[in-house]
Amino acid sequence: MSAASFVVAIRRQNGFQFLCFEYVLQGSGTRSINTVSRELTAGYRWKIFAIYLIPGLIIGIAENVLARVGMSIAGGAGYGIIAFLVTAVGGAYQAIVNIMSYHDLRAVKE
């Protein structure tokens, strides 16, 4: 994958970041949610990417380090328990980031 196609893929992914929110909360039709989501994220796509990338990296690194510590202390069970806990907390955090990003963009655009 070239650098240019990577950039295009990220821009497209961030343009469709809030499809589910638009569909559920705004009651938009299935044909219009693509346009609404792209318009909502226009001008903020790299910021949205950074908001998801940086915490994702931190959560991934923390999970790896803590799971290895758990594995050294309690073996495979320790690894599994720590990995589960970090993933649960990280997943909840990412869900909160999704909701707050959507709310903030709606507030800015209206």
C-alpha positions in Angstrom: 0.0 0.0 0.0 1.5 3.3 -1.0 1.5 6.4 1.2 -1.1 8.1 -1.0 -3.5 5.3 -0.8 -3.1 5.1 2.9 -4.0 8.8 3.2 -7.0 8.3 1.0 -8.2 5.3 3.0 -7.9 7.3 6.3 -9.8 10.3 4.9 -12.6 8.0 3.7 -12.7 6.1 6.9 -12.9 9.3 9.0 -15.6 10.7 6.6 -17.9 7.8 7.5 -17.0 7.8 11.2 -20.5 8.7 12.4 -22.8 6.8 10.1 -24.4 4.8 13.0 -25.0 7.9 15.1 -26.7 9.7 12.2 -28.9 6.7 11.5 -30.0 6.1 15.1 -30.1 9.5 16.6 -31.1 11.7 13.8 -33.4 9.3 12.0 -31.7 10.0 8.7 -32.5 7.8 5.8 -29.9 5.2 4.7 -29.1 7.2 1.5 -28.6 10.5 3.2 -26.4 9.3 6.2 -23.3 9.0 4.0 -23.6 12.6 2.9 -24.4 13.9 6.4 -21.5 12.0 8.0 -19.1 13.3 5.3 -20.3 16.9 5.8 -20.1 16.6 9.5 -16.5 15.4 9.5 -15.3 17.8 6.7 -12.4 19.9 7.9 -11.9 17.8 11.0 -10.9 14.4 9.6 -7.2 14.5 10.7 -8.2 15.7 14.1 -10.7 12.8 14.4 -8.0 10.4 13.2 -5.6 11.7 15.9 -8.3 11.4 18.6 -8.7 7.7 17.8 -5.1 6.8 17.0 -3.3 8.2 20.0 -5.5 6.6 22.7 -5.6 3.4 20.7 -1.8 3.2 20.7 -1.7 4.0 24.4 -4.3 1.3 25.2 -2.5 -1.2 23.0 0.8 -0.6 24.6 -0.6 -0.7 28.1 -2.4 -3.9 27.3 0.7 -5.5 26.0 2.9 -4.4 29.0 0.3 -5.2 31.7 -0.6 -8.6 30.1 3.0 -9.6 30.1 3.3 -8.7 33.7 0.2 -10.7 34.4 1.6 -13.6 32.5 4.9 -13.5 34.5 2.9 -13.5 37.7 0.1 -15.9 37.1 0.8 -17.5 33.7 -1.8 -17.8 31.0 -4.7 -17.0 33.3 -3.0 -13.8 34.4 -2.4 -12.8 30.9 -6.0 -13.4 30.0 -7.5 -11.6 32.9 -5.3 -8.5 32.5 -5.9 -8.4 28.7 -9.6 -8.7 29.3 -9.6 -5.9 31.9 -7.5 -3.5 29.8 -9.6 -4.3 26.7 -12.8 -3.6 28.6 -11.6 -0.3 30.0 -10.1 0.7 26.6 -13.3 -0.2 24.7 -15.4 1.8 27.1 -13.0 4.7 26.7 -13.2 4.5 22.9 -17.0 4.4 23.0 -17.0 7.6 25.1 -14.6 9.2 22.7 -17.0 8.3 19.8 -20.0 9.8 21.5 -18.2 13.0 22.6 -16.6 13.5 19.2 -20.0 13.2 17.5 -21.6 15.5 20.0 -18.9 18.1 19.7 -19.0 18.0 15.8 -22.7 18.4 15.8 -22.4 21.4 18.2 -19.7 23.0 16.0 -21.6 22.4 12.7 -25.0 23.8 14.0 
